[in-house]
Amino acid sequence: MSPRSRKLLREIALVLLSGALYTAAHPPFGLWPMAFLCLVPWAVAIEGASPLRAGFLTFLFGIPAFVGGLWWIAAVGIGGFFGLLFLAPVLSSLFWTLPGACVALWRSRMRLPLPAALAVSWAANDTIRTFLFGGFPWLFLAHPIAECPVLVRTAALGGAPLVGALVAAVNGVLAEAVLRAARSPLAPPPRALARSAAAVGAALLGSVVWGVASRRAEFPPGPTIGGVQGNVALLDKEGRKPASEREDQHVRLLLDSAGGGADLVGWAETMAPRSLGCEPDALSRMCAVARTLGEGGTPLLLGSDAGGVVERPPRRREWNSVFLIGPDGAPRQRYDKRRLVWPTEEVPLRGPFPVLERLVKEGAGWVPNLSRGERTALFRIPGARGKPDWDAGVLICYEIVFSDLARELRNAGATVILNPTNEAWFPGSSEFAQIWEAAVFRAVETRTSVVRIANSGWSGLIDPNGEARVMVGEDAGGPGGTTMRVTVPLDDRGTPYLALGEWFGNGAIGLGLLLVVWALRRIVTNGPRPPGAPAPPA
C-alpha cells in the first residue's frame, strides 16, 4: 500500500471516530462531556488538507454522526429505515461539507487559529441549518450541553450557536495540542498554542461565571397547568382502539388533572380522536367538559386535526391544530402548526418532483397533505374562578426545536411556552431526550418556562434556569395514561438573545464569508499552494 493510500485510510479512520464520538455525546448515550473532544480526530485529519479533500472527509464524518443520532427515524418501519440511509448522506453533504472545506481554506491560506476556525464554522453552520430548506436544527454540537445547566445558560446571550462555538473552540485547542504532541509540522508554536488555550479558557470560565450569576434561586409562582399524557400507541390512534374509548379515557384524565383548581388543562398533539375542526358534535362535547371542570370551569387546550375547503383553488385542506376552549365552554382560539415535519406531515417539492410523493406513499402507506398555519400562537388564556387573564405561547411538537418561534412568542408577551406533542412514532428511542434538550435551550434563551404535554414521550416543566422541575417519563401510568400538574415559575428578566436574536450566529456567517473572500483573494494574489505547505505570512 502506498504512503498516500495509508494517509487517506488514516484520515478516514479519524473522521469516522469523530462521528462516533459525536454520536456518543448525544442521546441515547448522553455522554455530554464528549462534545468537548468529539471534533478533535476530525480536526487533526483535515489539518493540511486541501479544501476539496477536507470537504470530502467532513462529509464522511457526518454520515455516522447523523445515522447514530437519528436512528430513531427507522422506528416508523422499513420506509423509515431506508429513509434514514438516504437522509444521512444528504444532510451531511448539505450541512457539513462546506464548513469543513472552509476550515481547511482558512487554515491553509491565513493561518487562522484552529479554535477560531472551528468556532466560526460551527456557529455559522448551526445557524444556517436552522433555516435552510425549511430548517433541520437537530443534533447541534451545543445540544448535549443542556445536561450542564451552568454552561447552557450562556445561550441567553447568543442562543445555541454561541454555546456551540464555545464547545468547538475547546475542541480546537485540544486538536492543536494533539498536533503539537505529535510534532506535526503544521502544529502552532508553543506560544501561539498558549495564547489560544488562555483565550478559550477565559471564555469557558466566563461562561461558568455567567451561568452561576444568572441563575435565579426563586421565582414568583405563575399559573398552574395540568397535562394529560395518554400513552396512546400509534396503532391505537389509527383505529385499533375505538375513538370513543380513547376520548372517554382522556376526559377522565382531564377531570383528574383539573382537580385542585388548575388554571389550564391540556391534551397532547392530535389526541382528540375526532376532529374538533370538522365535527361540531365533538367540539360541543369538549365545550361541555370545560364547563364542568371545577367551579366556574377550567380552560382546555386540545390538540386535534382541523379541515376545511378552500375555494381558490377548490380543494380540501387539513391542519395540525390546537384549540383553546374557555372556562365558559366557548371556543376561543385556534393555532395551526406552521413548521411541518418532512415527510410525515408534508412532502417537500412534490409538485416538480412527483417521484417524491410516490416514494413516501410506498414507504409509509399514505401521503401527508397538511397545510401550514399562518398566525403566531399567542393564546389569551381566560382566568378561571375570577383570576386574571394571562398569555401562553404554543409550539406544536417539533416546533420547539426552532429558536425563532420561541423568541417571537416571548417578545409578544407569552408568560409560558406550551409544547403539546405526540411522539408515539418513536417508542423507546432517543428522540424524546433530543427534543427535550432543544426545549431546555428555548427556556434559557427566552427565560420562559416550557411546559411539555406529551402523549408518548417526556412531559414536564423546564424552568427559566434550564432545569427540569417535573419530568414524566415515557409510558408513565401504563396504557391508562397519567396526569401532571405544575406551577409555572415566572421570570420577567429579558436576555440579549431576546433583544438581538441570532446576532451571534448571523455574525459568524458574515465573518465566515469575509474570511472566505479574504482567503480567495490571497489565492489570486499568491497563487495556488501545495497542500500541507506553510501558509504565507499574514
C-alpha positions in Angstrom: 0.0 0.0 0.0 1.4 3.4 -1.0 2.0 6.1 1.6 -0.8 8.2 0.0 -3.3 5.4 0.5 -2.2 4.8 4.1 -2.6 8.5 4.8 -6.1 8.5 3.3 -7.1 5.5 5.3 -5.8 7.1 8.5 -7.7 10.2 7.8 -10.9 8.3 7.1 -10.5 6.3 10.3 -10.1 9.6 12.3 -13.2 11.3 10.8 -15.3 8.1 11.4 -14.0 8.1 15.0 -15.1 11.7 15.3 -18.5 10.8 14.0 -18.8 8.1 16.6 -17.8 10.4 19.4 -20.3 13.0 18.2 -23.0 10.4 18.5 -21.8 9.4 21.9 -22.2 13.0 23.2 -25.9 12.9 22.2 -28.7 10.7 23.4 -29.2 7.8 23.8 -25.6 7.6 25.1 -25.8 11.1 26.6 -22.0 11.4 27.4 -22.2 15.2 27.1 -18.5 15.9 28.1 -17.6 14.1 24.8 -18.9 17.2 23.0 -15.7 19.0 24.1 -13.4 16.5 22.3 -15.5 14.8 19.6 -14.2 17.1 16.8 -10.5 16.6 17.7 -9.9 13.5 15.4 -11.7 15.2 12.6 -9.7 18.5 13.0 -6.4 16.5 13.1 -7.4 14.6 10.0 -8.2 17.7 7.8 -5.2 19.7 9.0 -3.1 20.5 5.9 -5.7 19.0 3.5 -7.0 20.9 0.5 -10.5 22.4 0.9 -11.8 19.7 -1.5 -10.2 16.9 0.5 -11.3 18.4 3.8 -14.9 18.7 2.5 -14.9 15.0 1.5 -13.6 14.0 4.9 -16.2 16.1 6.7 -18.9 14.5 4.6 -17.7 11.1 5.8 -17.7 12.4 9.4 -21.3 13.5 9.1 -22.7 10.1 7.9 -22.1 8.2 11.2 -22.9 11.3 13.2 -26.4 11.6 11.6 -27.1 7.8 11.4 -26.0 7.4 15.1 -28.1 10.4 16.2 -31.2 9.9 14.1 -31.6 6.1 14.2 -35.0 6.6 15.7 -36.3 7.6 12.3 -36.1 3.9 11.4 -38.7 3.2 14.1 -41.5 4.1 11.7 -40.9 1.0 9.7 -38.9 -0.2 6.7 -39.6 3.1 4.9 -38.1 5.0 7.8 -35.0 2.7 7.8 -34.3 3.3 4.1 -35.2 6.9 4.6 -32.5 7.3 7.2 -29.9 5.6 4.9 -30.9 8.1 2.2 -31.2 11.1 4.6 -27.8 10.8 6.4 -25.5 11.4 3.4 -27.9 14.1 2.0 -27.8 16.0 5.3 -24.0 15.6 5.6 -23.4 16.9 2.1 -25.8 19.8 2.6 -24.8 21.0 6.1 -21.2 19.8 6.9 -19.2 19.5 3.7 -18.8 23.2 3.1 -17.8 24.2 6.7 -15.1 21.5 6.6 -13.8 23.0 3.3 -13.9 26.5 4.8 -11.8 25.5 7.8 -9.2 24.0 5.6 -9.2 27.1 3.4 -8.8 29.5 6.3 -6.1 27.3 7.9 -4.1 26.9 4.7 -4.3 30.5 3.4 -4.5 32.6 6.5 -3.1 30.7 9.5 -6.3 31.2 11.3 -6.0 29.6 14.7 -7.9 26.3 14.8 -10.1 27.2 17.8 -11.3 30.4 15.9 -11.8 28.5 12.7 -13.9 25.8 14.4 -15.9 28.3 16.4 -16.8 30.4 13.4 -17.6 27.5 11.1 -19.8 25.5 13.6 -21.7 28.6 14.8 -22.4 29.7 11.2 -23.3 26.1 10.1 -25.8 25.6 13.0 -27.4 28.9 12.2 -27.7 28.2 8.5 -29.2 24.8 9.0 -31.8 26.2 11.4 -33.5 27.9 8.5 -32.1 26.5 5.2 -34.6 24.3 3.2 -37.2 24.7 5.9 -34.7 24.0 8.7 -33.2 20.9 10.3 -32.0 22.1 13.8 -31.3 18.6 15.2 -28.0 17.3 16.7 -26.3 20.6 17.2 -22.9 20.5 18.8 -24.4 22.6 21.7 -27.4 20.3 22.4 -25.6 17.9 24.8 -24.7 20.9 27.0 -28.3 21.0 28.0 -27.3 18.4 30.6 -25.0 21.0 32.2 -27.2 23.9 33.3 -24.3 26.2 34.4 -23.0 26.2 30.9 -26.2 26.1 28.9 -27.2 29.4 30.4 -24.8 31.1 28.0 -27.5 30.6 25.4 -29.3 33.6 27.0 -26.5 35.7 25.5 -26.5 34.4 21.9 -28.5 31.3 21.5 -27.4 27.8 20.9 -24.8 28.9 18.2 -22.8 30.7 20.9 -22.7 27.6 23.1 -21.7 25.5 20.1 -18.9 28.0 19.2 -17.5 27.7 22.8 -17.6 23.9 22.6 -16.0 23.9 19.1 -13.2 26.3 20.3 -12.4 23.9 23.1 -12.1 21.1 20.5 -9.8 23.4 18.5 -7.4 23.9 21.4 -7.3 20.1 22.1 -6.6 19.4 18.4 -3.8 21.9 18.4 -2.3 20.2 21.5 -2.5 16.8 19.8 -0.8 18.2 16.7 1.9 19.7 18.9 2.4 16.4 20.8 2.7 14.5 17.5 5.3 17.1 16.4 3.3 17.8 13.3 4.9 20.5 11.1 1.5 22.1 11.0 1.3 22.5 14.8 1.2 26.0 16.1 4.3 27.3 18.0 4.1 26.8 21.8 3.4 30.5 22.4 0.5 30.6 19.9 -0.9 27.4 21.5 -0.7 29.0 24.9 -2.5 32.1 23.7 -5.3 30.0 22.2 -5.6 28.0 25.3 -5.7 31.1 27.5 -8.4 32.8 25.3 -10.6 29.7 25.2 -10.1 29.0 28.9 -11.1 32.6 29.7 -14.2 32.2 27.6 -15.1 29.0 29.3 -14.6 30.5 32.7 -16.7 33.5 31.8 -19.5 31.1 30.7 -19.3 29.4 34.1 -19.4 32.7 35.9 -22.4 33.9 33.9 -24.2 30.6 34.5 -23.7 30.9 38.2 -24.6 34.6 38.4 -27.6 34.4 36.1 -29.3 31.5 37.9 -32.3 32.7 39.8 -32.9 31.0 43.1 -36.6 31.8 43.5 -39.3 32.7 41.0 -42.7 34.2 41.5 -45.4 31.5 41.0 -47.4 31.7 37.9 -50.4 29.7 36.6 -51.0 26.1 37.5 -51.2 23.9 34.4 -52.4 20.3 34.2 -51.5 17.9 31.4 -52.8 14.6 30.2 -50.3 12.0 29.0 -52.5 9.4 27.4 -49.8 6.9 26.2 -51.9 6.1 23.1 -49.9 3.8 20.8 -49.7 4.8 17.2 -51.8 1.8 16.1 -54.5 2.6 18.8 -54.6 6.2 17.4 -55.2 4.9 13.9 -58.1 2.7 14.7 -57.2 -0.4 16.8 -58.8 1.2 19.9 -62.2 2.8 19.3 -62.3 6.5 19.2 -65.0 6.7 21.8 -62.9 4.7 24.3 -59.8 6.9 23.8 -62.0 10.0 24.2 -63.5 8.8 27.4 -60.1 7.9 28.8 -58.8 11.4 28.1 -61.8 13.1 29.6 -61.4 11.1 32.8 -57.7 12.2 32.9 -58.8 15.7 32.3 -61.0 15.6 35.3 -58.2 14.2 37.4 -55.6 16.8 36.3 -58.0 19.7 36.8 -58.6 18.8 40.4 -57.5 21.5 42.9 -58.1 24.4 40.6 -55.8 24.3 37.6 -55.7 27.4 35.5 -55.4 25.4 32.3 -55.6 21.7 31.4 -54.1 20.3 28.1 -54.1 17.3 25.9 -51.2 16.3 23.7 -50.9 17.0 20.0 -53.7 15.3 17.8 -55.1 13.5 20.8 -58.7 14.4 20.1 -60.0 11.2 18.5 -62.4 13.2 16.4 -61.7 16.3 14.5 -62.6 19.4 16.5 -62.4 21.4 13.4 -64.7 19.4 11.3 -67.2 17.6 13.7 -69.4 20.1 15.6 -70.6 17.4 18.0 -67.1 16.6 19.0 -66.3 20.2 19.7 -69.6 20.6 21.6 -68.8 17.7 23.9 -65.4 19.2 24.8 -67.1 22.6 25.4 -69.4 20.9 27.9 -66.4 19.2 29.6 -64.8 22.6 30.1 -67.9 24.0 31.8 -67.9 21.1 34.3 -64.2 21.3 35.3 -64.3 22.8 38.7 -66.3 25.7 39.9 -66.6 28.1 37.0 -64.9 25.8 34.6 -61.2 25.4 33.5 -59.8 26.4 30.1 -58.9 23.5 27.9 -56.0 23.2 25.4 -56.8 20.4 23.0 -54.7 19.0 20.2 -56.7 18.0 17.2 -56.8 17.9 13.4 -58.8 20.5 11.5 -60.0 20.7 7.9 -61.9 22.8 5.5 -62.5 23.5 1.8 -60.7 26.3 0.1 -62.5 27.7 -2.8 -59.5 29.0 -4.8 -58.4 26.5 -5.9 -61.2 24.2 -4.7 -59.6 21.5 -2.6 -59.7 20.2 0.9 -57.1 21.4 3.3 -56.1 19.9 6.6 -54.1 21.3 9.5 -52.4 20.0 12.7 -54.1 22.3 15.2 -54.6 23.2 18.9 -57.9 24.6 20.1 -58.5 26.7 23.2 -61.9 26.4 25.0 -62.7 28.9 27.6 -63.9 28.2 31.1 -67.4 29.2 30.0 -67.3 26.4 27.4 -66.9 28.7 24.4 -64.3 28.1 21.8 -61.7 30.9 21.9 -58.7 30.5 19.7 -57.1 28.0 17.3 -53.5 27.6 16.2 -52.4 25.7 13.1 -48.9 24.3 13.1 -46.5 26.4 11.0 -43.4 24.2 10.8 -44.3 20.8 9.4 -42.3 17.6 9.6 -40.8 16.2 6.4 -42.1 13.8 5.1 -44.7 12.7 7.6 -46.7 16.0 7.5 -45.8 17.4 4.1 -43.8 16.2 1.1 -41.4 18.9 0.0 -41.1 19.6 -3.7 -43.9 17.2 -4.5 -45.0 19.4 -7.4 -41.9 19.5 -9.5 -40.7 16.1 -8.4 -43.8 13.7 -8.2 -41.4 10.8 -7.6 -41.0 12.0 -4.0 -44.7 11.6 -3.4 -44.6 8.0 -4.8 -41.6 7.1 -2.6 -43.4 8.4 0.6 -46.5 6.5 -0.3 -44.6 3.3 -0.8 -42.7 3.7 2.4 -45.4 5.0 4.8 -48.6 3.8 3.1 -50.1 7.2 2.7 -49.2 10.7 1.5 -49.4 13.6 4.0 -51.2 16.6 2.9 -51.2 19.1 5.8 -51.2 22.8 5.2 -49.0 25.3 7.1 -50.5 27.7 9.6 -50.1 31.4 9.1 -50.5 33.0 12.6 -48.4 33.2 15.7 -49.8 31.0 18.5 -50.2 33.5 21.3 -53.3 32.5 23.3 -55.0 34.8 25.7 -56.0 32.3 28.5 -59.1 33.5 30.3 -58.7 33.4 34.0 -60.7 30.7 35.7 -62.6 31.3 39.0 -62.1 35.0 39.0 -58.3 35.0 38.3 -56.8 37.5 35.7 -56.3 36.5 32.1 -52.8 35.5 31.0 -50.9 34.8 27.8 -49.4 31.5 26.7 -47.4 30.7 23.6 -48.0 27.4 21.8 -45.5 25.4 19.8 -46.7 22.1 18.5 -44.3 19.1 18.7 -41.0 19.7 16.9 -41.6 23.4 16.5 -39.9 23.6 19.9 -36.5 23.0 18.2 -36.8 26.3 16.3 -35.4 29.2 18.4 -37.0 31.9 16.3 -40.5 30.7 17.1 -39.9 30.7 20.9 -38.3 34.2 20.7 -41.3 35.5 18.7 -43.7 34.3 21.4 -41.8 35.6 24.3 -41.4 39.0 22.7 -45.1 39.0 22.0 -45.8 38.7 25.7 -46.1 34.9 26.4 -46.0 34.0 30.1 -45.2 30.4 29.4 -44.5 28.3 26.3 -46.7 25.3 25.9 -45.5 22.4 23.8 -48.2 19.8 23.2 -46.6 16.9 21.3 -47.2 13.3 20.2 -44.1 11.3 19.6 -45.7 7.8 19.5 -43.9 7.2 16.2 -40.6 6.7 18.1 -41.3 4.4 21.1 -38.3 3.7 23.3 -36.0 6.0 21.3 -33.5 8.8 21.9 -35.8 11.2 20.1 -37.5 12.0 23.4 -34.3 13.1 25.0 -33.1 15.1 22.0 -36.2 17.2 21.7 -36.1 17.7 25.5 -32.6 19.1 25.2 -33.8 21.5 22.5 -36.6 22.6 24.8 -34.0 23.4 27.5 -32.3 25.8 25.1 -35.7 27.5 24.4 -36.3 28.0 28.1 -32.8 29.5 28.7 -32.8 31.7 25.6 -36.1 33.3 26.4 -36.1 32.9 30.2 -39.5 31.4 29.9 -40.8 28.2 31.4 -41.6 25.5 28.9 -44.3 23.0 29.7 -44.3 19.9 27.5 -47.6 17.9 27.3 -46.7 14.6 25.5 -48.9 11.7 24.5 -45.9 9.3 24.4 -42.6 10.7 25.4 -41.5 13.1 28.1 -43.9 15.5 29.7 -42.8 18.1 32.2 -41.7 21.5 33.1 -38.4 23.2 32.3 -37.8 26.4 34.3 -36.1 29.6 33.1 -32.8 28.4 34.6 -32.9 25.5 32.2 -33.5 23.0 34.9 -36.2 20.3 34.9 -38.7 20.8 37.7 -41.0 17.9 36.7 -40.4 15.1 34.2 -43.0 12.4 33.4 -41.2 9.6 31.5 -42.3 7.6 28.6 -45.4 5.4 29.2 -45.7 6.5 32.8 -49.0 5.2 34.1 -49.2 2.4 31.5 -51.9 2.1 28.9 -54.3 4.0 31.1 -52.1 7.1 30.9 -51.3 9.6 33.6 -51.5 13.3 34.5 -49.2 16.0 35.7 -49.7 19.3 37.4 -47.1 22.1 37.5 -47.0 25.6 38.8 -45.1 27.7 36.3 -42.2 29.8 37.6 -42.3 33.3 36.1 -39.2 35.3 35.1 -39.6 38.9 34.0 -35.9 39.4 33.0 -35.0 39.8 29.4 -32.0 38.4 27.6 -29.6 39.7 25.0 -30.9 36.9 22.8 -34.5 38.1 23.1 -33.4 41.6 22.1 -30.9 40.8 19.4 -32.0 37.4 18.1 -29.4 35.4 16.1 -26.8 38.1 16.4 -24.0 35.7 17.2 -24.9 33.1 14.5 -25.5 35.7 11.9 -22.3 37.4 12.8 -20.5 34.1 12.4 -22.0 33.7 8.9 -20.9 37.2 8.0 -17.4 36.7 9.4 -17.1 33.4 7.6 -18.0 34.9 4.3 -15.4 37.7 4.8 -12.8 35.1 5.7 -13.6 33.1 2.5 -13.3 36.2 0.4 -10.0 37.2 2.0 -8.6 33.7 1.5 -9.7 33.6 -2.1 -8.1 37.0 -2.6 -4.8 35.6 -1.3 -5.0 32.7 -3.7 -5.4 35.1 -6.5 -2.5 37.2 -5.2 -0.1 34.5 -4.2 -1.1 31.7 -6.5 -2.0 28.1 -5.5 -0.1 26.4 -2.8 0.6 22.6 -2.4 -1.5 21.0 0.4 0.5 20.9 3.6 2.9 23.7 2.7 3.2 26.5 5.3 0.9 29.4 4.7 2.4 32.7 3.7 2.7 35.3 6.4 -0.5 37.1 7.3 
